Amino acid sequence: MGIFSKHSLATPRENLYDITSQVVKSIAQSGVESGIAIVYCPHTTAGITINENADPDVVHDLLLGLDAAFPDRRQFRHGEGNSAAHLKSSCIGASETIIIENGRPVLGTWQGVYFCEFDPPRNRIFYVKVIEG
């Protein structure tokens, strides 16, 4: 038993969008009691991460830090002008794997799953694959 689900997301601005509820719903719909869930982003200027979801200042600080680490530079050659977004995406990564026990994701008290948009505005998708095991 398992499930593969596709989710749509409008991203009007650069931000980390909390997708924890969609992941939890996919896990519940799968019927898997013990296994893993893989959350995957098929975009090159976005990513998936797990981080604190209790204090919104954490998202602010993460975005501020990523902007400082990966500023736009006039030396970039990529024609679309979004090289900083590609760098941020590569740093964050395209997926996260979450353990499932008792039909629920094993996340820390303060953890949430985020879709990270670095090249807005976009209409994005992400996938959740739940595997029993």
Buried (B, 14 or more C-beta within 10 A) or exposed (E): EBBEBEBEBEBEEBBBBBBBEBBBEBBBEBEBEEBBBBBBBEBBBBBBBBBBBEEEEBBEEBBEEBBEEBEEEEEBEEEEEBBBBBBBBEBBEBBBEBEBEEBEBEBEEEBBBBBBBBBBEBEBBBBBBBBBE
